[in-house]
Amino acid sequence: MSKLLALVGLIFLAVNLQAQTPHSVEGFNKRGLQRYAQGDYDGAIADFTQAIERSSRLGDNPPHNNWSGAETALTVPASDNGVRVLDPRTAVAYTNRGIARLAKGDADGALLDFDQAVSISPRLAQAYNGRGCAHRTKKDYAAALADFDRAIRLEPTNAEAYDNRGNVRRDQGELTAALKDYDRAIELAPHNAQFYDNRGQARRDADDLAGANADFTRAISLNPQLARPFCGRGLVLFAKGEFARAIADFDRALSLDSGLAEAYLGRGLTRLQLGRQAEADQDLRRAFELDPSLRSAVEARIQALNERR
């Protein structure tokens, strides 16, 4: 059964500065954060672009001494009007725009933004963290690991960087190393449901069903609006032969995210196991429509279940 890529959650950066007018750098950045949280990625990108333009103008927003990044001026590419960057807040805006672009599926655009951010502020850990996520999206795992390593060196308590590095290591089948990263992420942020979900996925990959079940249940208790932990627990229950409980979890997952292909797959396989052929066929068709790669991963299992019946 194929593995779902873990959702990436990035902490947006904010600079504690004085001006907060609607047309200030901070105002556009703040509104961009709000639009991103609402799922309005285009609006967020537009606001972060405004923040970039305003913080890049000569003499418009002079550097502030409370910023930890580099404060030297540099020339940005012609695509950004060839202006000279004087304000390191521009790195924050580039980072945020990169995150929004990545959320839209524009990994190439996100990489350009993260590159700009680290050029302006080479010690901005979150820019490396974001760039690592973009590299992972493009399956450039070596580059992703290098960026997450750098983020961790710069900010050893960055829980998300550990979690993201664990995701890459899991992608590569390095489950022992991945679990160590997830353990550290959870140690640093013990109330983050996503971290427990990611560790549960890795534990399920390692056939640690009890550990996976505990992690998924913990994730659900922390955030019952996340679909993936219900799906993950459903797959564990399916593997344990607890089919009624598995279907209940798949139903809940799909009520929260109707586009979760693995939940349709899990429910389809469970219904097939119970002899509910028509319902199983409907679920499996939907799973393969959403993620065609699932078909080759489970065809042999589906055939075996059909033959057994």
N, C-alpha and C positions, 0 to 999 in steps of 0.2 A: 504494500500500500504506500503510495507516495506521501511525502511529508509536505505539509504546508509551511511556507516561509513564515517565520514569526513576524508579527507586526512590529514595526519599528516605532517606538515612542521617543521623541526628542524634546528636551526641556528648552523652551524658548528663553533667550537671554534678554534681560532688560537692564538698562543703565540707570542708576539712580541719579538723575540730573534735575535741574531746577525747572526749566521751561516745559510746560505741558499744554501749550495752546494747540488747537486742532490742526494748525498748519506748521507746527514745529516738527523736527526730526522725531522727537519722542512721541508726539501726537500721532503721526503716521504709523510709527512702529507699534504703538499701543492699539490703534484701531486695526492694524494688520493682524495682531495677535488675536483680537476678538473675532475677526472675520475667519481666521484659520480655525479657531475653536468651534465656530458655527458650520464649518465645512465649506465656506466660501473661499476656495483657494484662489480663484481669479481675483477676487477683491483683495485678498491678502497680498498677492503678488503685486498688484497695482499700488497698494499702500507702501510696501517695502521698497518698491522702485522709487516712489516719491521720497522716502527716507534716504535712500542712497543718493539721489540727485541733490537733495538739499544739504546733506552732510558733506558732499563732495565739492561744493562751490568754494572758490577761493575766498577766505575771510568770512564765510557765512556763519560757520559754527566752529570757533577755535577749539583746539583740544582741551580736555579737562584733566586736571592732575590726578583725579581719583580713578582713572582708567588704568588697568594693569597691562594693556597691550602696547604694541609699538606705536609711537606717535610721529614717525617720520613721514614726510610727504612722498608720494609716488604717483606715477602716471598710470591710469587704468586704460584698458583697451578702447579703441575708437567706438566700439559698440555702446560704450558708456560715455560718449561725447568727448573723450580725450581729456577730461578734467583732471586736476590734481587733487588727490585725496589728502585733506588736512586733518580731518576729524576721524579718530579711530572708531567712533560710533558707526561709521560706514561698515566696519567689519560685522557688527551685530546685524545690520540690515541685510547685508549679503548673506549671512548665515541663515537668517529667518526666511529670506526669499528662496534660498536653496532648499530649505525644509519644505516650504510650500510647493516648490516645483517638483520635489521628489514625491510628495503626496499626490500630485497630479500624474505621476508616471513619467515625468521629464527628467530622467537621470542625467542625461548629457548637460542640460541646462543647469541642473543642480550642481554638477561637478564644477562648472565654470564659476558659479557663485561661491562655492566653498573654497576654490583655489584663490579667488580674490580675497576672501575673508582671511585666510592664513597668510597671504602676502602682506596684508595691512597689519594684522595682529598675530604674529607667529606663535604667541603663547595662548591663543584662544582655543581651549580644549574642545569646546562644543563644535567648533568649525571642523576639527579633525574627526570628531564623532559623527557629524553629519556626512562628511565626505566618505567616511568608511561605509556608511549605510548606502550611499550612492554607488560606491564600488561593489558592494555586495549585490545590489540590484543587478549590476552588469556582470555578475559572477566573476569579478576580478578579486578573488579571495586573498591573494598575496597583498595587493594594495590595501584592501579593507583591513586586514590584520595589522599592517604597518600603521595605518591611521588610528585604529583603536589602541594599539600599543602606545602611540604618541599621546593620545588623549589621556590615557591612564598615567603616563609618566608626568604629564603636566598637572593632572588633577587626580591624585590617587584615590579620592573618595567619590569619584564619578561613577555611580552605580550603573547608569545606563551604558557607559562604555564597556563595563564588564559584561553586562547582559548582551550587548551587541556583539562583542567578541565571542561570547559563548554561542550565539546564533551562527556565526561563521564557522566556528569549530564543529558545531553540530552538522552544518551543511557538508563539511568535509568528512564526516563520519568519525571525528575525534571526540567521542562521547565523554571519555574520562576528563579530558581538558575542558570540554564544554561545561560539564557538571561543576567543575571547580570554579569556573567563572560565574555560573548561576548562583552557586553557594555564596560567593563574595558579594554579588549584586544584592541578594536577599539579606545578607548580613548588614549591608549598608542601608538598605531600604526595605525593612521587613513588612511593610504594608502595601507594597506594590503588587497588585494582582497579576500583572503581565509577567513579572519575573517568575512567579510560581507556575504560571501556565507554561512558560518556556522551559522551565526545569522539568515540569511534568511531561512535556513532549519528549525531552531527551531521555528521561527515565523510562518512558514507554518504548522508545527506540532500543534501550538497553535491556528490555524485557523485565524491568523492575515494576511490575504492575501495582504492587502495594504502594511503593513510593510515588508512582505516577498518580494513582488514585488520591493519595493524601494531598499532593500538590494541586491537582485540579479542584478538589473540594475546598482547599484553602483559598484558591483564587476566586472561586464562586462566592465564598463567604465574604471576601473583601470587596468584590465588585460583581454582583449578580446580573449586571447588564452586559457583561462580556460573553460573546457567543462561543468563542473557542474553547474555554475550559469545559463547558457542557459537552461539546463535541468530543474533546479529548477523553473525558470521563466516560462518555458513551462508548468509545472505542475500547476502553479498558473493560467495561462491563460486558461488551460483546465478546471479548477475548476470554472472559471468565464464564461465559455461558449464561449470564444474567440478562436475557434478551428483553424482558418487559421493562426493566429499569433502563436498559440501554436506549430503547426507543423513546422513553420519556425524556432522556437527556438530549437525544437528537431532535426531538420535537421542540424542546426549549431552545436549543441552539438555533434552529431555523426560524423560530418566532422572533429571535433577536437579530438574525442576519440571514435573510432569505437567499443570499447569494453564496452561502458557504458550501462549496462543492463537497468537501469531505464529510459534512454532516448528511447530505443526501446519500453519499456513497455508503456511509456507515449504516444509515437507516435502511437503505436498499439491501445491503448484505444481511442485516438482521431479519428483515421481512422475508428474504429468500430462505434463510435458515428456518423460519417458522412456517414456510410453505405458503406465504402470501404472495404468490407469483405476480399478479397484476400490479399490486402496489409496489413490489420490489422493482419490477421493470420500469415503472414510472419514475421512481427515485433514481435508478441507475442511469436512465436516459438523461435526467436533469443534471446529474453529477458530471456526466461526460460532456454535456453541452457547456457547462460552466468551466470545466477543466479537462480538455481532451486527453491530457497526459495520464489521467487516472485510468483510462481504459486498459492500456497495455499492462499496467501494474497489477490489475486485479482480474483480468480475463480468465486466467487459469483457475483462480479461486472460485469465480462464479460458475465456471464449467463444472468444477468438482462438486459444488453444492447442488447443481442441477442434476448431475448424474447420481448423486447420493439419494436424491428424492425419487 
